Amino acid sequence: MKHRQVREVMTTKPVTVLSTTSLKSLAGVLVKLRVNAVPVVSAEGKVLGLITEMDLLKKEGVQQDPASSRLPRRSSQRQRLIATAETAGELMTTHPVTVRPDTPVAEAARLMERHQLGCLPVVDESERLLGVVGPRNLLQVLLRPDEEIKADVTSQVLTGHYGTNPLLVRVEVSDGVVRMSGELEHRNMVSSVLSAVRTIDGVIDAEGEFTYARTA
C-alpha cells in the first residue's frame, strides 16, 4: 500500500536556534512565530537537541518554587541545572526523537503520540536538519480529497491487491468515510478488504455491504 511520506507534509526551512541562543531570545522566537518547539542546531545544521515552550515554563516554575532549594542533593540536581540555565543548549532535550523524510506520515504520528511530542525534526543520514513536522502537518493527510481516496481504494486495494474487477464493486467516499457495495469473490475477503481500505491515507472509516461469488 502506498502511503504519504513526511517529506510531502513537513515544514521546510523551519526556524531554528543555536545552543548559544539566550533563553530570552528563544522565548521571543516562540511567541513571535507562534510555535511550541524549535530544533537546536550546530553551525553546520546538525540537530543537537530540541527545546519547547514547556522547557521554559518548567524553568520558571523551578525558579519560583522555594521547595526546590530544600530537596536532597541528588534529586535536586536536575532542578538546579534547569534553574541556572541561560542558553538553549543548557535547557534543551538532547538526542531528540527524529524522523527521516521517507518516514510514512502514520509512523511519524505514532512516534509523536508515543513520546508525547509536539514537534519532530526531520533529518538526513548525517543528522542535518531538513525540516520539521508537527500535528498540523500530519493532519494534512485527513484533508485528502474524497476523489483521491476513491481512486486509491480502486487501484491499490480492489484491483492492485485483490485483483477484483472494479466494475463489480461500487465505491463511494464522503468526508473520508468509504462505503462499498457489490460482489467479492470470497466471503472471507470482507474483513481483509475493509481493513486494507482503512490503512489508506485520509480514510476515516470503511463500511461494506457485499454479496459473494463463493462462500468457501
The 8 nearest C-alpha neighbors of each residue, nearest first, counted from 0:
[[1, 155, 2, 199, 156, 198, 195, 160],
 [0, 2, 3, 155, 199, 200, 151, 103],
 [3, 1, 200, 103, 4, 0, 199, 104],
 [4, 2, 103, 104, 7, 5, 1, 200],
 [3, 5, 103, 104, 101, 6, 102, 7],
 [4, 6, 100, 104, 7, 8, 102, 9],
 [5, 7, 100, 4, 9, 8, 101, 102],
 [8, 6, 5, 4, 9, 3, 100, 104],
 [7, 9, 136, 5, 6, 10, 137, 139],
 [10, 8, 132, 6, 131, 5, 130, 136],
 [11, 9, 131, 130, 132, 13, 12, 8],
 [10, 12, 130, 13, 9, 129, 131, 6],
 [11, 13, 130, 10, 14, 129, 131, 15],
 [14, 12, 11, 130, 10, 15, 131, 37],
 [13, 15, 37, 12, 16, 38, 28, 32],
 [16, 14, 38, 37, 39, 13, 40, 17],
 [17, 15, 39, 20, 40, 38, 18, 37],
 [18, 16, 19, 20, 39, 40, 41, 15],
 [17, 19, 88, 87, 20, 39, 86, 16],
 [20, 18, 17, 86, 88, 21, 87, 16],
 [21, 19, 17, 86, 87, 18, 16, 22],
 [22, 20, 86, 24, 23, 85, 25, 19],
 [21, 23, 25, 86, 24, 85, 87, 26],
 [22, 24, 26, 25, 21, 27, 20, 85],
 [25, 23, 27, 21, 22, 26, 28, 20],
 [24, 26, 22, 28, 27, 23, 21, 29],
 [27, 25, 23, 29, 28, 24, 22, 30],
 [26, 28, 24, 30, 25, 29, 31, 23],
 [29, 27, 25, 31, 26, 30, 32, 24],
 [28, 30, 26, 34, 27, 32, 33, 31],
 [31, 29, 33, 27, 28, 32, 26, 34],
 [30, 32, 28, 33, 29, 27, 34, 26],
 [31, 33, 29, 34, 30, 28, 27, 14],
 [34, 32, 30, 29, 31, 35, 28, 36],
 [33, 35, 29, 32, 36, 30, 37, 28],
 [34, 36, 52, 51, 29, 33, 37, 117],
 [37, 35, 51, 50, 34, 52, 118, 38],
 [36, 38, 15, 50, 49, 51, 39, 14],
 [39, 37, 49, 15, 48, 40, 50, 16],
 [38, 40, 16, 48, 17, 49, 47, 15],
 [41, 39, 46, 47, 45, 44, 17, 38],
 [40, 42, 44, 43, 45, 17, 47, 46],
 [41, 43, 44, 40, 45, 17, 18, 46],
 [44, 42, 41, 45, 40, 127, 46, 128],
 [43, 45, 41, 127, 40, 42, 128, 46],
 [46, 44, 127, 40, 41, 126, 43, 128],
 [45, 47, 40, 48, 39, 128, 127, 126],
 [48, 46, 40, 39, 45, 93, 41, 94],
 [49, 47, 93, 39, 92, 95, 46, 91],
 [50, 48, 38, 92, 91, 39, 37, 95],
 [49, 51, 91, 36, 37, 92, 38, 54],
 [52, 50, 36, 54, 53, 35, 37, 49],
 [51, 53, 55, 35, 54, 36, 56, 50],
 [54, 52, 56, 51, 55, 57, 35, 50],
 [55, 53, 57, 51, 52, 56, 58, 50],
 [54, 56, 58, 52, 53, 57, 59, 51],
 [55, 57, 53, 59, 58, 54, 60, 52],
 [56, 58, 60, 54, 55, 59, 53, 61],
 [59, 57, 55, 61, 56, 60, 81, 82],
 [58, 60, 56, 62, 57, 61, 63, 55],
 [59, 61, 57, 63, 58, 62, 56, 64],
 [62, 60, 58, 64, 63, 59, 82, 57],
 [61, 63, 59, 60, 82, 64, 58, 65],
 [62, 64, 60, 61, 59, 65, 58, 67],
 [65, 63, 61, 66, 62, 67, 60, 68],
 [66, 64, 67, 68, 63, 69, 62, 61],
 [65, 67, 69, 68, 64, 70, 61, 63],
 [68, 66, 65, 69, 70, 64, 61, 75],
 [67, 69, 66, 70, 65, 75, 64, 79],
 [70, 68, 66, 67, 71, 65, 75, 72],
 [69, 71, 75, 67, 68, 72, 74, 66],
 [72, 70, 74, 73, 75, 69, 76, 68],
 [71, 73, 75, 74, 76, 70, 69, 68],
 [74, 72, 76, 75, 71, 77, 70, 78],
 [75, 73, 71, 72, 76, 70, 77, 78],
 [74, 76, 78, 72, 70, 77, 73, 71],
 [77, 75, 79, 78, 73, 74, 72, 80],
 [76, 78, 80, 79, 75, 81, 74, 73],
 [77, 79, 75, 81, 76, 80, 82, 61],
 [80, 78, 82, 76, 81, 77, 83, 75],
 [81, 79, 77, 83, 78, 82, 84, 76],
 [80, 82, 78, 84, 79, 58, 83, 77],
 [81, 83, 79, 62, 80, 58, 84, 78],
 [82, 84, 80, 81, 79, 85, 58, 78],
 [85, 83, 81, 89, 82, 90, 86, 80],
 [86, 84, 22, 21, 83, 89, 87, 90],
 [87, 85, 21, 22, 88, 89, 20, 19],
 [88, 86, 18, 90, 89, 20, 91, 22],
 [87, 89, 18, 86, 91, 90, 19, 39],
 [88, 90, 84, 86, 87, 91, 85, 18],
 [89, 91, 87, 88, 84, 81, 86, 92],
 [92, 90, 50, 49, 88, 87, 48, 89],
 [93, 91, 49, 48, 50, 95, 94, 90],
 [92, 94, 48, 95, 91, 47, 49, 88],
 [93, 95, 48, 92, 96, 47, 49, 46],
 [96, 94, 93, 48, 49, 97, 92, 47],
 [95, 97, 119, 94, 98, 120, 110, 114],
 [98, 96, 120, 119, 121, 95, 122, 99],
 [99, 97, 121, 122, 102, 120, 100, 119],
 [98, 100, 122, 121, 102, 101, 123, 97],
 [99, 101, 6, 5, 102, 121, 98, 4],
 [100, 102, 4, 99, 5, 103, 6, 98],
 [101, 103, 99, 4, 100, 5, 104, 98],
 [104, 102, 4, 106, 105, 3, 5, 2],
 [103, 105, 107, 4, 5, 106, 3, 108],
 [104, 106, 108, 103, 107, 109, 137, 200],
 [107, 105, 109, 103, 108, 104, 110, 102],
 [108, 106, 104, 110, 109, 105, 111, 103],
 [107, 109, 111, 105, 106, 110, 112, 104],
 [110, 108, 106, 112, 111, 107, 113, 105],
 [111, 109, 113, 107, 112, 108, 114, 106],
 [110, 112, 116, 108, 109, 114, 115, 113],
 [113, 111, 115, 109, 110, 114, 108, 116],
 [114, 112, 110, 115, 111, 109, 116, 108],
 [113, 115, 116, 111, 112, 110, 96, 109],
 [116, 114, 112, 111, 113, 117, 110, 118],
 [117, 115, 111, 114, 118, 112, 119, 113],
 [116, 118, 133, 134, 111, 115, 119, 36],
 [117, 119, 133, 116, 132, 36, 120, 131],
 [118, 120, 132, 97, 131, 121, 133, 96],
 [121, 119, 131, 97, 130, 122, 98, 132],
 [120, 122, 98, 130, 131, 99, 129, 97],
 [123, 121, 128, 126, 127, 129, 99, 98],
 [122, 124, 126, 125, 127, 99, 129, 128],
 [125, 123, 126, 122, 127, 99, 128, 100],
 [124, 126, 123, 127, 45, 122, 128, 46],
 [127, 125, 122, 123, 45, 124, 46, 128],
 [128, 126, 45, 122, 44, 125, 123, 46],
 [127, 129, 122, 130, 45, 121, 44, 46],
 [130, 128, 122, 121, 127, 11, 123, 12],
 [131, 129, 11, 121, 10, 128, 13, 12],
 [130, 132, 120, 121, 10, 119, 9, 13],
 [133, 131, 9, 119, 136, 118, 10, 120],
 [132, 134, 118, 136, 135, 117, 119, 137],
 [133, 135, 137, 136, 138, 117, 132, 118],
 [136, 134, 138, 137, 133, 139, 132, 8],
 [137, 135, 133, 134, 8, 138, 139, 132],
 [136, 138, 134, 139, 135, 140, 104, 133],
 [137, 139, 135, 140, 141, 136, 134, 142],
 [140, 138, 142, 137, 141, 136, 135, 8],
 [139, 141, 201, 138, 142, 143, 200, 137],
 [142, 140, 201, 139, 138, 143, 202, 200],
 [143, 141, 139, 140, 144, 201, 138, 175],
 [142, 144, 141, 201, 140, 145, 147, 148],
 [145, 143, 146, 147, 142, 148, 175, 174],
 [144, 146, 148, 147, 172, 175, 149, 173],
 [147, 145, 149, 144, 148, 150, 172, 143],
 [148, 146, 150, 144, 149, 145, 151, 143],
 [147, 149, 145, 151, 146, 150, 152, 144],
 [150, 148, 146, 152, 151, 147, 145, 172],
 [149, 151, 147, 153, 148, 152, 154, 146],
 [150, 152, 148, 154, 155, 153, 149, 147],
 [153, 151, 149, 156, 150, 155, 154, 196],
 [152, 154, 157, 150, 151, 156, 155, 158],
 [153, 155, 151, 158, 159, 152, 156, 150],
 [154, 156, 159, 151, 152, 153, 160, 157],
 [157, 155, 160, 152, 159, 153, 158, 154],
 [156, 158, 153, 163, 161, 159, 162, 160],
 [159, 157, 162, 163, 154, 161, 160, 156],
 [158, 160, 155, 154, 156, 162, 157, 161],
 [161, 159, 156, 158, 162, 155, 157, 163],
 [162, 160, 157, 163, 158, 159, 156, 192],
 [161, 163, 158, 159, 160, 157, 164, 156],
 [164, 162, 158, 157, 161, 165, 183, 184],
 [163, 165, 166, 167, 158, 162, 157, 168],
 [166, 164, 167, 168, 163, 153, 157, 158],
 [165, 167, 164, 168, 169, 163, 181, 182],
 [168, 166, 165, 182, 181, 164, 169, 183],
 [169, 167, 181, 165, 180, 166, 182, 170],
 [168, 170, 180, 179, 181, 171, 167, 166],
 [171, 169, 179, 178, 168, 149, 172, 180],
 [172, 170, 178, 177, 179, 169, 173, 149],
 [171, 173, 177, 176, 145, 175, 149, 178],
 [172, 174, 176, 175, 145, 177, 171, 178],
 [175, 173, 176, 145, 172, 203, 144, 177],
 [174, 176, 202, 203, 173, 172, 145, 201],
 [177, 175, 204, 203, 173, 172, 174, 205],
 [178, 176, 172, 205, 171, 206, 204, 175],
 [179, 177, 206, 171, 207, 205, 170, 172],
 [180, 178, 207, 170, 169, 206, 171, 208],
 [181, 179, 208, 169, 209, 207, 168, 170],
 [180, 182, 168, 209, 167, 169, 210, 183],
 [181, 183, 210, 211, 209, 167, 168, 184],
 [184, 182, 211, 185, 212, 210, 209, 181],
 [183, 185, 212, 211, 213, 182, 186, 188],
 [186, 184, 213, 187, 188, 211, 214, 183],
 [185, 187, 214, 188, 211, 189, 213, 184],
 [186, 188, 185, 189, 190, 214, 191, 215],
 [189, 187, 186, 191, 185, 190, 192, 183],
 [190, 188, 192, 187, 191, 186, 193, 209],
 [189, 191, 193, 192, 188, 194, 187, 195],
 [190, 192, 194, 188, 193, 189, 195, 187],
 [193, 191, 195, 189, 194, 190, 188, 196],
 [192, 194, 196, 190, 195, 191, 205, 197],
 [195, 193, 191, 197, 192, 196, 190, 198],
 [194, 196, 192, 198, 193, 197, 191, 156],
 [195, 197, 193, 198, 194, 199, 152, 192],
 [196, 198, 194, 195, 199, 202, 204, 205],
 [199, 197, 196, 195, 200, 194, 202, 0],
 [200, 198, 197, 196, 202, 201, 2, 195],
 [199, 201, 202, 140, 2, 198, 3, 141],
 [200, 202, 141, 140, 143, 175, 199, 203],
 [203, 201, 175, 204, 200, 197, 199, 176],
 [204, 202, 175, 176, 201, 197, 205, 177],
 [205, 203, 176, 202, 197, 177, 206, 175],
 [206, 204, 177, 176, 193, 178, 197, 196],
 [207, 205, 178, 177, 179, 193, 204, 208],
 [206, 208, 179, 180, 178, 209, 205, 193],
 [209, 207, 180, 179, 181, 210, 206, 178],
 [210, 208, 181, 180, 182, 207, 211, 183],
 [209, 211, 182, 181, 183, 212, 208, 186],
 [212, 210, 183, 213, 182, 184, 185, 186],
 [211, 213, 184, 185, 183, 182, 214, 210],
 [214, 212, 185, 211, 215, 184, 186, 183],
 [213, 215, 186, 185, 211, 212, 187, 184],
 [214, 213, 185, 186, 187, 212, 211, 184]]
